[in-house]
Amino acid sequence: MTKFYELKDNRRSHTRWHLGGPLDEQGNEIDPWQFRQGSFLKLESVPRFPLDVSGEPLDFSWAAFAIPVVHARFAQLFQRLHVQDVQLIPVQIEGHTERYFILNALRIIRCIDDARCAEVQYWRPEDAEPERVGEYRSVIGLRIDPSKVGDARIFRTWGWRIALVISEDLKQAIESAALTGPRFVEL
């Protein structure tokens, strides 16, 4: 059975950059949560990311709000591997002319294995978030049920959309290409 990994930002380097939140051409904030909705986006302008901390550019990093931003090398790898269910949204990075993209996963799969997670909590009616009742409020030690994933190679988990999950073949390709910035947590 295929293994899956949560794709995270490896924040251990002290010399790396840190990207801020997305801005439009006029410098106004762009809704950061739209990049976790699992839907194709048509933006009115090219998002721009300021540098919160300048430093070494990475091939993969989380901007503010855990928005995955990837270098053209990362995007080209996904294209060569014919990765479906992903939208690569061109962005600008303050002070950098190289091509970068938001990695927008287009699938959301209900596959969290509650019993194998260290802890899960759900939104309840008394939490004053009626639109979120039944979704995960917290997931610690995320584990998924691979039998519910099907042929997906990249997706977000239903109810806990912060998790960006990739298949083992994508993890191995990223490592083989020596792309900088990612960290993988086996699920």
Stockholm file with secondary structure:
# STOCKHOLM 1.0

chainA/1-187         MTKFYELKDNRRSHTRWHLGGPLDEQGNEIDPWQFRQGSFLKLESVPRFPLDVSGEPLDFSWAAFAIPVVHARFAQLFQRLHVQDVQLIPVQIEGHTERYFILNALRIIRCIDDARCAEVQYWRPEDAEPERVGEYRSVIGLRIDPSKVGDARIFRTWGWRIALVISEDLKQAIESAALTGPRFVEL
#=GR chainA/1-187 SS CCCEEEEEECTTCSSBCEECCCBCTTSCBCCGGGGGSCSCCCCSSCCEECEEECCBCCSEEEEGGGEEEEEHHHHHHHHHTTCCSEEEEEEEETTEEEEEEEEEECCEECCBCTTTSSEEEECCGGGSCGGGTTSEEEEESCCBCGGGTTTCSEEEETTEEEEEEEEHHHHHHHHHTTCSSEEEEEC
#=GC SS_cons         CCCEEEEEECTTCSSBCEECCCBCTTSCBCCGGGGGSCSCCCCSSCCEECEEECCBCCSEEEEGGGEEEEEHHHHHHHHHTTCCSEEEEEEEETTEEEEEEEEEECCEECCBCTTTSSEEEECCGGGSCGGGTTSEEEEESCCBCGGGTTTCSEEEETTEEEEEEEEHHHHHHHHHTTCSSEEEEEC
//
